[in-house]
Amino acid sequence: MNPTKRDFLRLADLSLDEHRALFARARTLKAARSAAQVITTLAGRSLLLLFEKSSTRTRVSFEAAIQQLGGSAITLPMQDSQLARGEPLEDTARVVSRYVDAVMFRTHGDARLETFANASRVPVINGLSDGGHPVQILADLLTVVEHLGPRASGATFPDSLEVLRGKQIAWIGDGASNMALSWIEAAHLFDFTLRLAAPPAYRPAAADLSKLAKFPDGVTERGRVLHCDAREAAHGADAVTTDVWISMGQEKEAAARKASFDGYCVDAELMALAKKEAIFLHCLPAHRGEEVTAAVTDGPQSAILDEAENRMHVQKALLELMILGAFPSNT
Ligand code: CP
């Protein structure tokens, strides 16, 4: 076992200083790609992408990220592996972590994620679990910083955590979903307010809330989560965000969920309550006409494509930190 190996299963697995450096590094890597500058900090390194659920963005953005940094990706859907025929998760983790330098795992329960990470000798990155989607939130936060923070001055980027502090983010929809849980964690870590508009039956469980309220650096209270209705949540918000009402694995609940979330669609009327410079975020895939209208999804305040692109840039920075143990300073 590598005694220095670290995992990224939740946002709080990095310190605030590491998050600050990660956002800066992501912006450096984004600017380098835009300038067609080739960076090969992960040459010779391999990443395994292990999926127990479907994916488009996570798969392609991680594959592109490591390949552009000079490394290679191996993608293994669950149904093609011996896991589907009952091989223990621990055996799989012990074996594959002798082949590769890091593993991204998309799975169901957080217990599976932790079991895998505990058995792996290389870093494990959460690519979405029931308890959160932390790599997506990193991309979302980078998008907020780019759109609402001061412009970069040459190669110097504003302190992302300063930009995030005090922001008002509106979450409209399923407040117990993995995206909502990661937004809650982010509000506490990065000291902003999350205004959560969710039907009472779809609010986060108290146990989840207390797990996510991590107050770093000896601070006793930081960030806030306010329960409100959709209009209150959107009023004066810096960003409005949502996700599908029926996530992977919830298909049997579709009718009940659609009925419960009636009135929680992000439409132009709701966006008009937010600040005039507010952005709309959605991790995608989106269901136009359910959780968000087509006019908002494809409208002038929508930042969804920057958000999707930023997956790759933040994941490049994260892979460097996880695999190399630090951000390279000379590229
Ligand atoms: N947002 C996201 O994780 O997309 P995929 O499910 O396509 O990977």
Boltz pocket constraint, residues with backbone or C-beta under 6 A from the ligand:
constraints:
  - pocket:
      binder: B
      contacts: [[A, 54], [A, 55], [A, 56], [A, 57], [A, 58], [A, 59], [A, 127], [A, 128], [A, 136], [A, 283], [A, 284], [A, 285]]
      max_distance: 6.0
